[in-house]
Amino acid sequence: MSEEKRVWGIHTLDDNLFLKENVVAIGWNEIGDLSKIAPDRDAFKKKYTETYPDAKKMGIATSAGMLYRFAHEVQIGDYIVFPSKINREINIGTVESNYIYEPDTESYVQQRKVKWLKHLPRTAFSQGALYEIGSALSFFSVKNYADEFLAALDKNFKGTVSADTADDETVAATADEIIENTRDYILKELSRNLKGYDLEEFVADLLSAMGYRTTISPHGGDSGIDITAYKDELPPRILVQVKSQDGDIKETTIQSLKGAMREGDYGLFVTLSNYTKKAQKYLDNTPIIRGINGKELVDLILKYYDSLSEKYRKMIPLKMVYIPVINAIE
């Protein structure tokens, strides 16, 4: 791949505009003519904030960055990869113009002219390549599978995954990446939305989804116990402590839970982060206390997601999908 010519991916809600008018475009019409903004990222962030004052900080950087790249980083001759939904094809073309502002258009005002070179079925590409251009961003740089999309422009190209080809080696990696991205998303949403008492309420709801009866301790109590849980009407009692702190949990913190337990009790410690080595060793040597870290908490959320309260399913919106795996069935 030429260093001068980059490969860009783009999504749209108006496939016909792209395919019939030979353009690519991005949204944010309210921001106006991008050529009137100083050509640097800070200026684009400032303009974006002025236009969308309620935008979240992370969203400002991401969206302003896409606008800046579309207006200034894309060069004539760069390649565009566009997955169209109306016909489930991968469309590959080259950029034919500099940035154009089209204020009279009914849809996207931020445009560039393109020349479509090839329209191929999605089945012609590896799963990894399809996943990369399935980015959540509207406009993005294609890096990992750029060479595969450029190879598709060859007149003798017959597809990366033909009928006589062995298993697509990108499938397993793609599936793993989807899973890890989902885990990261859940942890970020928990960290962002649930602090202190809010996380205690969420853990109580998760335990209820798992079949436990739970009681949340009054806020500000001195016992250090956040939740009391029972599997049924009879003992054992399970005392739960929940921590939303960012740093790893220390041994002394778990020892405080142990000190609040009576004979016959079990303990459960839940954190979004992890445990120090000494704390993990203490847990290993104290079998009546179970420690759950952020990764294990996400595993439980995924397992019992459908039984969570609607409030939390709205906070962490997930959709059940099937993803391909290699040799899952022997």
Secondary structure, DSSP 4 states (H G I P E B T S, - for coil): --SSS-EEEE--S-HHHHHHHTEEEE--GGG--GGGS-SSHHHHHHHHHHH-TT--HHHHHHHHHHHHIIIII--TT-EEEEEETTTTEEEEEEE-SS-EE-TT-SS--EEEEEEEEEEEEGGGS-HHHHHHTT-SSSEEE--TTHHHHHHTTSTT---SS-TTS---THHHHHHHHHHHHHHHHHHHHHHHH--THHHHHHHHHHHHHTT-EEEEPPTT-SS---EEEESSSSSPPEEEEEE--SSPBPHHHHHHHHHHPPTT-EEEEEESS-B-HHHHHHHHT-TTEEEE-HHHHHHHHHHSGGGS-HHHHHHS---------TT---
